[in-house]
Amino acid sequence: MNEEAESTGAYFHAVETAMRVLGHRGRSWIPAVLISLGAAPLRYSDLLDRINDLETRWGATGHGRPLSDKVLWQTMNRMLRDGLVVRHRTQEYPPSAWYELTPQARSLLFALRPLAHWVQSYRPPATNPAPPDAERDR
């Protein structure tokens, strides 16, 4: 196998792996969790509210319905297993837990920035949602 074919094969494998991590074809809520936890750790219920608020304000991104408690639970368990988030628990009563991105997830979020900028630049204007405050500022 020549060097170019080997490089192309490695790149193809890397892209396939990245798509699996993100939930191929946008059906996954992992990007929404990454973005929501990117600013600060959140309690589970606050995370659910933040994701659904973002989806409502910016328009659903292909999910078709709000994020449910069950689906968030499944997503968080997958992200815990994959080393993208950590769960912290308090010992006080009532018990409380919050989630935080791992350094691995922060690096993934950072790596996604150029892709997000590319999408914002090259998507047809009709499919680029305006920020929620854009309508008010007109």
Summary of the structure (lengths in Angstrom):
residues: 138
radius of gyration: 17.6
end to end distance: 57.9
largest distance: 62.3
contacts: 318
relative contact order: 0.11
helix: 63%
strand: 9%
